[in-house]
Amino acid sequence: MKAITEDRAFRLERNLTDAGCSRELIEQFFQLEQRGCRCRQYRLLARHKAALLEALHQLEYQIDCLDHLVYILHKEDA
């Protein structure tokens, strides 16, 4: 197991933060990094990605509902 450099730690934390990861998830990621558990890091990231996709799909559904409402209103005004 190799030591993580300060630069690498900074870049990893910045990327995880930019990806919307919670402080808890970031800490888990670094604990796994220190233990060399790459497969578990992948699973952690995959779960976060799945949660983001679920949130995105919910937002897309809400946008579709608004678009439909606008369509109906325009149709009624025609």
Rosetta blueprint (number, residue, H / E / L):
1 M L
2 K L
3 A L
4 I L
5 T L
6 E H
7 D H
8 R H
9 A H
10 F H
11 R H
12 L H
13 E H
14 R H
15 N H
16 L H
17 T H
18 D H
19 A L
20 G L
21 C L
22 S L
23 R H
24 E H
25 L H
26 I H
27 E H
28 Q H
29 F H
30 F H
31 Q H
32 L H
33 E H
34 Q H
35 R H
36 G L
37 C L
38 R H
39 C H
40 R H
41 Q H
42 Y H
43 R H
44 L H
45 L H
46 A H
47 R H
48 H H
49 K H
50 A H
51 A H
52 L H
53 L H
54 E H
55 A H
56 L H
57 H H
58 Q H
59 L H
60 E H
61 Y H
62 Q H
63 I H
64 D H
65 C H
66 L H
67 D H
68 H H
69 L H
70 V H
71 Y H
72 I H
73 L H
74 H H
75 K H
76 E H
77 D H
78 A L
